[in-house]
Amino acid sequence: MGGYELQLLGPFRLTDPGGRRVPVSSKRGMALIAMLAMSLEGERSRGWLQEKLWGARQDAQARGSLRRELSELRKLLNPGGSDADAILITERDRVRLDLTRVRVDALIAEDLADQGGAHGRSADDFLEGLRLVGEEGFQDWRRERRLALRSRLRSPAAEPAAAKAASPERLEPITSRRRPVLAVTPFETAASLAEEEGFARSLARELATALARSRLIMIRSTGATRLATRPSTAQLCAELGADYLIQGHVRRDGETLKTLVTLDCAREDRAVWSSRHEQALDANGAGLERLVAAVAGRIEPALLDHEATRSLSGDHPPDDAWSLFLRGRWRFWRAKAEDFESALDLLRGAHDLNPRDVPTLTLMALCCLGQVWTGVVADPHAHIQRAYGYAMSAVGLDPGDAYAHSVLGVVLSMMGRVDQALAEQRLALDLNPYLPAAAGEMGRLSLYANQLEEAIAWSDAAISEGPNDPHAFLWFRTKALARFITGHYDEAAAHAADACARSPHQFFLHYMLAACRSAAGDLEAARLALAEGRRLLPVYSFDMMRLGLPLADAALVERYARALRRVGWSG
């Protein structure tokens, strides 16, 4: 007799080690077991399960329904009543299925290949016939799992490990949608002035060079010669084999060069982003360098946001690695606790399709850290170790990926290895001087070392180079905390409000805003901010706060905590 057997490819069926069917009669009970089985290490938060299975109900009613469902399932799955024999483990805020004792057909490569062949099963048979009327969260989850399974059934991941090891070339990407191609065209000028012409040529060339450091965009340059005629965006992209186009215009106004840059989409034949800049003429090229940094740091986030919008609206094939990556990235930056788990699900699907994709591994590392930062995991250190594994795999696959080194630095900082973390950020900036995330991380590490002016300078540099970067809220957070420490509470509150505006789903930003406004004496505004923080995460313990605020001086942490307690935080 073996362990439990769980069939998800087809109608739900669970059998015990003796081969007897476990009589799970509730549809939501079946869905709950399936969701745990398909999750990373078989674990989900209670809040995530409530949202997916009882999202149409009021919060209190949903909590009660989940509690009753778990009680019934424990009677079926843990008949001995002993924790040692339990396969369904429930904690205060987490629920886990012991996958070491449950064989899940949809997770096993041999079963996937077999079910897709001899037994006539396919990914579309996943949880066949299981419907929860009115629960869109569950329907979306099942749809995403079917897409990921469909990818695995077509993927070399279903081949035996020995065959993979013998044939490493089979690990090549098999995506039907490659990274977007961006062409950088020579910038136009208003007149044949040497300063304008030279600046325009240099700008296009340096922009192409800076953007080529990204692992998420493929760059194509049209050369240094201006085009004699300007065809439409769609025509020019067709000629260049590009999906997007960078175009621009440079005009001299006295001792100032005014530049307009646009990002155009071939499919839509229109500009999807634009930016205006003014730069003083200089002889040493510093102005050009500053402009390239400012423009390059804005283009990648704008392009990826547009790609994500297209993917979510169905413009990309939904089950290829690029689309799964984009949707995982979108979920990650929503930054709610349950979104990190959903993002990991999508990214695992992308990783199955393309095991050597470094951006996917890098984002998986950040998702693990996100679960730690939101306090939803029972064992933070285990998640940090998992993030470390993903990040090390990423830099091992591509030692020249600046962002992968920056994320490894973030992980190392969570492990207390600050010197190594700083070294990774410096290396990231050597590899890509135009990477705002690395500059911002230098600011955060400087803050925790109590180097406050350096923290603000690094943060300002990151904000200047990437104001629309999804990391930007972190850089305003660093500035807010630095000003809180120096006692400039009004300024700290302004920076905290800027952080909240850029990522309003981050609960800890609203708690930070409450602390800053409380310290500034604006108690009414502080209570409003605290209420929003509590709405996003009702229980925010002192230990959670300390984990996200690793200041060396305990007195500073206590000052921060006192400011929160003054307006009603229990800690």
C-alpha positions, 0 to 999 in steps of 0.5 A: 500500500502506498500513499494517497492518490489524487486525480485532477486530470478528469473528474476529481478523485481522491483515494487513501493508501488502501485504495479506498475512495475518500468521500469528498462530497463538497465541490468547494472541498474538492476545489480546496484540495486541488488548489493546495495540491497545485500550489508551491509546497502544497501551501496557501494562505487562508485569505487566498482560499477565501477570496478564490472559493468564497469571494462572492460572500461577505468577509465574515461569512467567507471566514466561517465557511472556510473554517467549516470546510476545513473542519469537514476535510480534517475529519476525512483526511486526518482520521486518526486525529494525530498531527503526526498522521495528518496530511491536511495541516491548518495553522492560524493563517496558512493551510497545507497539504502534505505533498510527500504523502499525496501523489498528484497526477497533474504534477507528475511528468510521467502521468502528464505524458501518459494522460495526454496520450494513452488515456486520452486526457488533456489539460482541458480535462483538469477538474472536469465538471467542477463548477462553482457558480458565481466564484470568478476567482476559482474559474480564473485559477482553473483557467490559468492552471489549464493553460500552464498544464497545456504548456507542460504537455507540449514541453520537454519538461514531461520527458524523463530527467535522464533524457534531459541531461543527455540532451541539454539542447532540448531545454531551449525555449519553445515559446511561440512568442519571443521577447518584443523587438524594439528599434531605435531610429535616428532622431530628427532635428529642426535644422542642420546645426552641428550641435543638434545633429551630433546630439541626435546621432549620439542620443540614438546610439547611446539609447540603443546601447543602454537598452541592449543591457535589458534581458526583456527587450531585443534591440535593433538599431537603424544606424546613424543616418537619418531616414529620408522619408518617414513611413508610418510606424507600422510600415517602418516596424515591418521593414525593421522586423520590430514590434516597437519603435523609439523615435524622437526630435531634438531642437535647440533653444538658445543654450538648451536642447529640447528633446521629445522621445516617443515609444510607438507600437507597430500593432496599434500604429500609434505612440503608447508613451512619450517624454519631454526633456530639456538639456543644457549644451555642454562640451564634456558629454555629461548632459547626454549621459544624464538624458540617456539615463533618464530616458532609458530608465523610463522606456523598459517599464513603459514597454513592459506595462503595455505588453502586460496590458496586451497579454491580459486582454488576450493579444498574446497567446495565453499559454506561452512563456512570455505571456505567463511571465507578463501575467506573473509580473503584473500579479507580483507588482499588484503586491497583495499577499495572495498575488505573490502566490498567483504570480508564482503559479504563472511563473512556474508555468513559464519556467516549465516552458523555458527553464533557462529564462533568467528574468523568470527565475529572478522574478520567482526569487522576488515573489518568495521575498514578497511572501516574507515581506507580507508576513503570510508565511509560517517559515520566513527563513525557508522562503528566503532560502528558496529565493536565494536558490532562484537568484543563484540559478539566475546569475549562474545562467547569465552572469552578465544580467545586471538585474539578476545580480541586483535581486541576488543582492536583495536576497543576501540583505535579507540573509544578513549578508550586507557586505555581499549585498552591497557588492552585488549592487555595485556589480549590477551598476557596473554591468548596467549603469542605467539600472535604477533598481540597483541605485535604489537598493544602494539607497536602502542599504545605506539607510540601514547602515545609518548613512542617511545622506547617501541613502537620499542621494541614491534614492534621488538618482533612482527616482530621476532615472526611473520615475515610472519604474514599479520599484519607485515606491521603495525609493520614496520609502527610503527617503521617508524613513531617512527623514523620519530618522533625522526628525524632519517629519513633515518631509518624511510624511510627504515622501511616504505619501508619494510611496503610497501613491505609487503602490497603494496596495502595499500595506506597510506603506500606509503604516509608514505614512501613519507613523510619519504623520503621527510624529509630525503631530497630524494625528487625524491624518495618521489615523486615516492612514493607519485605517487604510493599512489595517484594511489591507492587513489587519494584523501587523505585528512588531516582529513583522515590522522589525523584519521590514525595518532592519535598522541597526539602532533599536531606539529608532525602531522603538521611536517608529513604533511609538509613533504608530501606537500614539494613533492606535496601533497595538503592535 
